[in-house]
Amino acid sequence: MIRIKARAPTGRVAVLPTVWGAVAVGYKFGCPLAQQNGLGARIVTSAVFFAVGTGLIVHVRRSLLRELRLARRAANAAQDVVLRPLPPRLDGIDVAAAQLSADRGASVGGDLYEAVATEHGVRVVMGDVRGHGLAALGTVAALLGSFREAAHDEPDLDRVLRRLDRALARHLRERARAEHPAHGPRDLDHPVAEEFVTVLLLEIGGDGGLRALNCGHPWPYALRGTRVEQLTGADPLPPLGPFPLPAELEVLPCGRLRPGESLVLFTDGAEEARDGRGRFFSLPEALRGAVRDHPVSPQKVLRTVFTGLLRHTLGRTTDDVAVLVLRNGRRGAGRDSPGARGDDVGDAACAGTAPTHPQPTTYR
């Protein structure tokens, strides 16, 4: 839990209101003009008290703004620890990420992402916690903390996912006890029992090979030259939380990310944003506009997507939005690009030949 302790008023802060009050009282009872009932005397008295009131209001406003700046600075520092800025490059992969919270004044909501370079490859997580804003920040912190350890410790991607599942279950149990101690951890009527998180785990090998596990999250888009295509059409697993993971988890091979190609990971807030007429934002169309001038940098992709999104919604988003762009700068450049051995097999697996799994029709 993040606590921001308010500071007690200092002596210097209390001096000015005391001086203003002393001036008003001294004028009222010590100035002969204040005892007169003429029009001129009343005007002067009113002007004095108006000046005193204005000075007090300005002083209180400045003090509140100073405290607000300190609180925002502390909150931003805490949120940067939870959703820390990503480095511009990870082991040959160019990285750029941005997020937009639906809650005004919050810089982190219910979306989470992280990318780390490990001995097993560059591993990435993108997720979306049910709900948005600061209420979901605790779940985001629990999952990201678990991923940052498991990504380095676990050699297999399926074991990373199981660590995330256990971390989420433990966090929800602790939340249930903290919020409602009378409810047991197995009480299905408790609101915490309805919490879930969509998660996409991605691994980029040393040769650019892609492997993924998806629990109810939108599949990323691949930018290949001027083409924009979804990485795979395979059905994801159910989200984490309401359903247990299958006994056997099959990691899905998704071909290769060749040098110069990019992946765009996102949360569903990017595709479910609506304009005033109820029309959804077209993320593929925005990406086609970004790659029209090839080559394109991850930063340009982010600028194009968020500019189009804010223009589409007139700056009023109703859900958190996070976008993560990964571009292969030089990873696996030694291999042949088009038609390399094994690419066709991986691409065929991503086309939808992997086993399908039931999933809820709505996530919100």
FENFEN-V576866 format. One record per residue. N is the residue number from 1. OMEGA is omega in degrees with one decimal (none if undefined). D_CENTER is the distance of its C-alpha to the mean C-alpha in Angstrom with 2 decimals. Layout:
n: <N,N>
omega: <OMEGA,OMEGA>
d_center: <D_CENTER,D_CENTER>
//
This chain:
n: <1,2,3,4,5,6,7,8,9,10,11,12,13,14,15,16,17,18,19,20,21,22,23,24,25,26,27,28,29,30,31,32,33,34,35,36,37,38,39,40,41,42,43,44,45,46,47,48,49,50,51,52,53,54,55,56,57,58,59,60,61,62,63,64,65,66,67,68,69,70,71,72,73,74,75,76,77,78,79,80,81,82,83,84,85,86,87,88,89,90,91,92,93,94,95,96,97,98,99,100,101,102,103,104,105,106,107,108,109,110,111,112,113,114,115,116,117,118,119,120,121,122,123,124,125,126,127,128,129,130,131,132,133,134,135,136,137,138,139,140,141,142,143,144,145,146,147,148,149,150,151,152,153,154,155,156,157,158,159,160,161,162,163,164,165,166,167,168,169,170,171,172,173,174,175,176,177,178,179,180,181,182,183,184,185,186,187,188,189,190,191,192,193,194,195,196,197,198,199,200,201,202,203,204,205,206,207,208,209,210,211,212,213,214,215,216,217,218,219,220,221,222,223,224,225,226,227,228,229,230,231,232,233,234,235,236,237,238,239,240,241,242,243,244,245,246,247,248,249,250,251,252,253,254,255,256,257,258,259,260,261,262,263,264,265,266,267,268,269,270,271,272,273,274,275,276,277,278,279,280,281,282,283,284,285,286,287,288,289,290,291,292,293,294,295,296,297,298,299,300,301,302,303,304,305,306,307,308,309,310,311,312,313,314,315,316,317,318,319,320,321,322,323,324,325,326,327,328,329,330,331,332,333,334,335,336,337,338,339,340,341,342,343,344,345,346,347,348,349,350,351,352,353,354,355,356,357,358,359,360,361,362,363,364>
omega: <180.0,178.6,175.7,-175.1,178.7,179.7,175.3,179.8,178.5,179.8,-178.9,179.6,-177.1,-176.5,-173.8,175.6,178.7,179.4,179.1,179.1,178.6,178.2,-178.5,-179.0,179.6,178.9,-175.6,-173.6,-177.1,-178.3,179.3,-178.4,-178.9,-179.7,-179.3,-178.0,179.9,-178.2,-179.9,179.7,179.4,179.1,179.4,179.0,178.4,-179.6,179.8,-178.0,175.8,178.2,178.8,179.3,178.8,178.5,178.9,179.7,179.2,179.8,179.4,179.4,179.5,179.0,179.1,178.2,178.1,178.3,179.1,177.6,178.6,-180.0,178.9,179.1,178.3,179.6,179.1,177.6,178.8,-178.9,176.1,176.0,-179.4,-178.6,-171.0,178.1,-179.4,175.9,-179.1,179.5,177.4,173.2,177.6,179.1,174.7,-172.4,171.8,-177.2,175.7,178.8,-178.0,-179.3,178.4,179.2,179.9,179.1,179.2,178.8,176.5,178.5,-177.5,178.9,-180.0,175.3,177.6,175.8,-178.4,175.0,-178.0,176.0,178.6,-177.5,174.9,-177.7,-172.4,171.5,172.2,-176.2,-178.9,179.2,176.8,-174.3,-179.6,177.6,-173.8,179.9,-178.6,-173.8,179.7,177.7,177.1,-178.6,-179.3,-177.6,-179.3,177.2,178.4,-178.6,-176.9,175.5,-174.8,-178.5,178.4,-172.5,-171.5,179.0,-177.1,-177.1,180.0,178.0,173.5,179.7,179.2,175.8,177.9,-179.9,178.9,179.1,178.7,179.5,179.1,179.9,-179.2,176.5,179.6,177.7,179.8,179.5,-178.0,-176.0,-178.0,-176.5,-178.1,-179.0,176.3,-178.7,-178.7,-179.6,-176.0,178.5,-179.4,-178.2,-179.0,180.0,-179.5,-178.6,174.2,-178.8,170.2,-174.0,170.9,175.0,-177.5,178.0,177.8,-177.5,-179.1,178.2,-177.8,179.4,-176.3,173.8,-171.9,167.6,-173.2,176.4,173.2,-175.6,175.6,176.5,-179.4,174.2,176.4,176.8,-178.6,-173.9,176.1,179.8,175.9,-178.0,178.4,-174.4,-178.4,175.3,-178.2,178.3,178.4,171.2,174.2,177.7,175.9,176.1,-173.8,-175.2,175.7,177.1,176.6,179.2,178.3,177.4,-179.9,178.0,-173.8,173.4,-174.7,176.8,-177.2,168.8,-174.4,178.3,-178.1,179.4,-175.9,171.1,178.4,176.1,-174.4,172.4,-171.7,175.2,179.4,-178.4,-178.8,177.2,-176.4,173.7,-177.8,-179.9,179.2,-179.6,-179.1,175.3,-179.3,179.0,177.6,179.0,177.4,178.5,176.6,175.9,-179.3,-175.1,179.7,175.9,-175.9,-0.8,-176.3,-179.7,176.5,179.9,178.8,177.2,179.3,-179.1,-178.8,-178.2,-176.1,174.9,178.0,-179.3,-179.9,176.0,-178.8,-176.7,-176.4,176.5,-177.6,177.6,-179.2,179.5,176.7,-179.8,174.9,178.7,179.2,-178.2,178.1,179.8,179.1,179.7,-178.8,-177.4,-179.8,-176.5,-178.8,-178.8,175.6,-176.5,-175.7,174.5,177.8,-176.4,177.7,-178.3,-177.5,179.0,-179.9,179.8,178.9,178.2,-179.5,-177.7,175.1,-179.8,179.1,179.5,179.3,-177.9,177.9,177.9,179.3,180.0,177.3,-179.3,-178.2,none>
d_center: <17.73,17.08,20.19,21.12,24.90,26.63,29.52,33.00,34.75,36.82,40.44,39.78,37.35,40.06,42.89,42.28,42.19,45.36,47.08,46.26,47.53,50.66,51.37,51.19,53.37,55.81,56.26,56.84,59.42,60.80,61.18,64.35,62.69,60.25,63.29,64.77,64.34,64.88,62.44,61.83,61.12,58.66,56.79,56.56,55.42,52.72,51.55,51.41,49.36,47.05,46.46,45.86,43.33,41.49,41.37,39.94,37.21,36.24,36.22,34.06,31.57,31.37,30.92,28.07,26.29,26.84,25.38,22.31,21.73,22.16,19.76,16.97,17.84,17.70,14.36,12.80,14.68,13.51,9.75,10.63,12.38,9.65,7.10,10.18,11.05,12.54,16.28,17.70,19.87,20.06,23.58,24.37,21.00,19.53,15.75,13.46,9.72,7.85,5.06,6.59,6.59,9.75,11.18,13.29,13.20,9.80,7.56,4.78,4.95,5.76,3.69,4.88,7.13,10.25,13.65,16.87,20.48,22.84,26.49,25.59,23.67,20.23,17.90,14.41,12.05,9.50,8.81,8.20,9.51,12.24,11.73,9.00,8.77,10.13,12.25,9.85,8.90,12.13,11.62,8.46,10.82,13.71,12.54,11.31,14.55,16.58,15.39,16.14,19.60,20.38,19.57,22.42,24.68,24.90,26.89,26.01,22.72,23.76,24.18,20.64,19.53,22.09,20.81,17.32,19.26,21.38,18.63,17.05,20.61,21.45,18.48,19.38,23.01,22.47,20.52,23.38,25.96,24.38,23.92,27.09,29.45,32.05,30.02,30.31,27.53,29.10,29.30,27.97,28.32,25.75,22.43,20.52,22.46,20.68,17.16,15.82,13.00,13.15,13.08,14.30,16.11,17.72,20.47,22.19,25.68,27.96,29.64,26.49,26.81,23.82,23.42,20.81,20.16,18.29,17.77,17.27,14.56,15.45,17.39,16.50,18.87,21.34,22.66,26.28,28.25,28.04,27.26,24.03,24.20,22.14,22.19,23.93,25.22,25.43,24.36,21.52,22.04,21.05,17.67,17.69,19.13,21.91,23.89,25.13,24.64,27.80,30.37,30.21,27.01,27.80,25.52,25.59,26.90,25.54,27.96,27.18,24.91,27.76,27.81,26.49,24.44,20.66,18.07,15.16,12.49,10.26,9.07,11.87,10.69,11.94,15.30,15.77,15.49,19.07,21.41,24.18,26.32,23.88,23.50,20.42,18.74,20.26,17.80,20.78,22.80,20.31,20.21,24.02,24.22,22.21,24.53,27.67,28.55,28.46,27.36,23.89,21.42,17.69,17.14,19.35,17.55,14.26,16.45,18.33,15.57,13.79,17.30,18.50,15.68,16.21,19.90,19.87,18.27,20.01,16.85,16.32,13.40,13.64,10.44,6.72,6.74,5.54,8.82,10.43,14.16,16.75,20.29,23.32,25.15,28.00,27.11,29.99,31.90,35.17,35.22,36.61,34.03,35.28,37.04,36.43,37.71,35.40,32.99,34.67,34.41,30.67,30.14,32.38,30.43,27.23,29.20,29.25,31.95,29.80,30.38,28.56,27.07,26.85,23.57,22.83,23.24,20.51,17.15,16.64>
//
